[in-house]
Amino acid sequence: MNQLLSIAKLKVHNVEINIKKDPTSAAHKKDLSDAKDYIFKAIDEVRRLSKDLRPPALDDLGITVAIRGIIEDFKLRTAIKNISFTTKSPLSRFSGEIELALYRILQESLHNIEKHSQAGTVKIT
């Protein structure tokens, strides 16, 4: 996100400098359009990060639905599509702290799988 905002800042700065030299240049429109695109990407990243901090599904629907949600996000983001999630019985509701800890453990595990493994299949039990 920091990189996106830094690039947007540089694009706007370029417009500020170059508009004095040639106020009618089409390059200004391109730089401003690029800056806007980077800002929108940064906004999307902030939304994703805030959702990942404590997903609404965790509080509203429980750990099972939150796990299924993070698995779906993982499938969309990676080439790994063969992911199974099974439990011996429906998961009970735990305290908010425990559910968040379980969610974070799974989140980090999936991140490590994505970054460090070349897995074609993931099993979560």
KEMIDREN-673643 format. One record per residue (C-alpha): chain; x, y, z. Coordinates in steps of 0.2 Angstrom, whole numbers. Last residue first. Layout:
residues N
<pt kette="A" c1="X" c2="Y" c3="Z"/>
...
***
This chain:
residues 125
<pt kette="A" c1="-45" c2="-152" c3="47"/>
<pt kette="A" c1="-38" c2="-141" c3="33"/>
<pt kette="A" c1="-31" c2="-150" c3="18"/>
<pt kette="A" c1="-22" c2="-140" c3="4"/>
<pt kette="A" c1="-19" c2="-147" c3="-13"/>
<pt kette="A" c1="-7" c2="-142" c3="-27"/>
<pt kette="A" c1="6" c2="-136" c3="-16"/>
<pt kette="A" c1="22" c2="-127" c3="-22"/>
<pt kette="A" c1="26" c2="-121" c3="-5"/>
<pt kette="A" c1="34" c2="-105" c3="2"/>
<pt kette="A" c1="23" c2="-90" c3="-2"/>
<pt kette="A" c1="6" c2="-98" c3="-4"/>
<pt kette="A" c1="8" c2="-111" c3="9"/>
<pt kette="A" c1="15" c2="-98" c3="21"/>
<pt kette="A" c1="0" c2="-86" c3="18"/>
<pt kette="A" c1="-12" c2="-101" c3="21"/>
<pt kette="A" c1="-4" c2="-105" c3="37"/>
<pt kette="A" c1="-4" c2="-86" c3="42"/>
<pt kette="A" c1="-23" c2="-85" c3="39"/>
<pt kette="A" c1="-26" c2="-102" c3="47"/>
<pt kette="A" c1="-17" c2="-96" c3="63"/>
<pt kette="A" c1="-25" c2="-79" c3="62"/>
<pt kette="A" c1="-43" c2="-87" c3="61"/>
<pt kette="A" c1="-39" c2="-98" c3="76"/>
<pt kette="A" c1="-33" c2="-83" c3="86"/>
<pt kette="A" c1="-48" c2="-73" c3="81"/>
<pt kette="A" c1="-60" c2="-87" c3="86"/>
<pt kette="A" c1="-50" c2="-89" c3="103"/>
<pt kette="A" c1="-51" c2="-70" c3="107"/>
<pt kette="A" c1="-70" c2="-69" c3="102"/>
<pt kette="A" c1="-74" c2="-84" c3="114"/>
<pt kette="A" c1="-79" c2="-100" c3="105"/>
<pt kette="A" c1="-94" c2="-104" c3="95"/>
<pt kette="A" c1="-95" c2="-122" c3="92"/>
<pt kette="A" c1="-88" c2="-130" c3="77"/>
<pt kette="A" c1="-99" c2="-142" c3="67"/>
<pt kette="A" c1="-93" c2="-160" c3="70"/>
<pt kette="A" c1="-78" c2="-170" c3="64"/>
<pt kette="A" c1="-72" c2="-155" c3="54"/>
<pt kette="A" c1="-67" c2="-154" c3="36"/>
<pt kette="A" c1="-60" c2="-140" c3="25"/>
<pt kette="A" c1="-53" c2="-145" c3="8"/>
<pt kette="A" c1="-43" c2="-135" c3="-4"/>
<pt kette="A" c1="-40" c2="-140" c3="-22"/>
<pt kette="A" c1="-40" c2="-123" c3="-31"/>
<pt kette="A" c1="-21" c2="-118" c3="-28"/>
<pt kette="A" c1="-17" c2="-105" c3="-42"/>
<pt kette="A" c1="-19" c2="-91" c3="-29"/>
<pt kette="A" c1="-29" c2="-76" c3="-25"/>
<pt kette="A" c1="-47" c2="-83" c3="-29"/>
<pt kette="A" c1="-43" c2="-99" c3="-20"/>
<pt kette="A" c1="-36" c2="-89" c3="-5"/>
<pt kette="A" c1="-52" c2="-78" c3="-4"/>
<pt kette="A" c1="-63" c2="-94" c3="-5"/>
<pt kette="A" c1="-52" c2="-102" c3="9"/>
<pt kette="A" c1="-54" c2="-86" c3="20"/>
<pt kette="A" c1="-72" c2="-86" c3="18"/>
<pt kette="A" c1="-74" c2="-104" c3="23"/>
<pt kette="A" c1="-64" c2="-101" c3="38"/>
<pt kette="A" c1="-75" c2="-86" c3="42"/>
<pt kette="A" c1="-91" c2="-97" c3="40"/>
<pt kette="A" c1="-84" c2="-110" c3="52"/>
<pt kette="A" c1="-77" c2="-97" c3="65"/>
<pt kette="A" c1="-94" c2="-88" c3="68"/>
<pt kette="A" c1="-108" c2="-80" c3="58"/>
<pt kette="A" c1="-108" c2="-62" c3="64"/>
<pt kette="A" c1="-92" c2="-60" c3="74"/>
<pt kette="A" c1="-81" c2="-70" c3="62"/>
<pt kette="A" c1="-91" c2="-65" c3="47"/>
<pt kette="A" c1="-86" c2="-47" c3="50"/>
<pt kette="A" c1="-68" c2="-51" c3="47"/>
<pt kette="A" c1="-56" c2="-45" c3="60"/>
<pt kette="A" c1="-39" c2="-39" c3="54"/>
<pt kette="A" c1="-42" c2="-46" c3="37"/>
<pt kette="A" c1="-57" c2="-35" c3="33"/>
<pt kette="A" c1="-46" c2="-20" c3="38"/>
<pt kette="A" c1="-32" c2="-26" c3="27"/>
<pt kette="A" c1="-44" c2="-29" c3="12"/>
<pt kette="A" c1="-52" c2="-12" c3="14"/>
<pt kette="A" c1="-34" c2="-4" c3="15"/>
<pt kette="A" c1="-29" c2="-13" c3="-1"/>
<pt kette="A" c1="-44" c2="-7" c3="-10"/>
<pt kette="A" c1="-40" c2="11" c3="-5"/>
<pt kette="A" c1="-22" c2="8" c3="-11"/>
<pt kette="A" c1="-29" c2="2" c3="-28"/>
<pt kette="A" c1="-40" c2="17" c3="-29"/>
<pt kette="A" c1="-25" c2="29" c3="-25"/>
<pt kette="A" c1="-15" c2="20" c3="-39"/>
<pt kette="A" c1="-28" c2="22" c3="-52"/>
<pt kette="A" c1="-30" c2="41" c3="-47"/>
<pt kette="A" c1="-11" c2="43" c3="-49"/>
<pt kette="A" c1="-12" c2="35" c3="-66"/>
<pt kette="A" c1="-26" c2="46" c3="-72"/>
<pt kette="A" c1="-16" c2="61" c3="-65"/>
<pt kette="A" c1="-1" c2="56" c3="-74"/>
<pt kette="A" c1="-11" c2="53" c3="-90"/>
<pt kette="A" c1="-20" c2="70" c3="-89"/>
<pt kette="A" c1="-3" c2="78" c3="-87"/>
<pt kette="A" c1="5" c2="70" c3="-102"/>
<pt kette="A" c1="-8" c2="78" c3="-113"/>
<pt kette="A" c1="2" c2="94" c3="-112"/>
<pt kette="A" c1="-8" c2="110" c3="-111"/>
<pt kette="A" c1="0" c2="118" c3="-96"/>
<pt kette="A" c1="18" c2="116" c3="-103"/>
<pt kette="A" c1="32" c2="121" c3="-92"/>
<pt kette="A" c1="22" c2="125" c3="-76"/>
<pt kette="A" c1="11" c2="109" c3="-79"/>
<pt kette="A" c1="28" c2="100" c3="-78"/>
<pt kette="A" c1="32" c2="102" c3="-60"/>
<pt kette="A" c1="14" c2="100" c3="-52"/>
<pt kette="A" c1="11" c2="86" c3="-64"/>
<pt kette="A" c1="26" c2="77" c3="-59"/>
<pt kette="A" c1="22" c2="79" c3="-41"/>
<pt kette="A" c1="5" c2="71" c3="-44"/>
<pt kette="A" c1="13" c2="56" c3="-52"/>
<pt kette="A" c1="26" c2="55" c3="-38"/>
<pt kette="A" c1="12" c2="55" c3="-25"/>
<pt kette="A" c1="3" c2="41" c3="-34"/>
<pt kette="A" c1="19" c2="31" c3="-34"/>
<pt kette="A" c1="21" c2="34" c3="-15"/>
<pt kette="A" c1="3" c2="29" c3="-12"/>
<pt kette="A" c1="5" c2="13" c3="-21"/>
<pt kette="A" c1="21" c2="9" c3="-13"/>
<pt kette="A" c1="14" c2="12" c3="4"/>
<pt kette="A" c1="0" c2="0" c3="0"/>
***
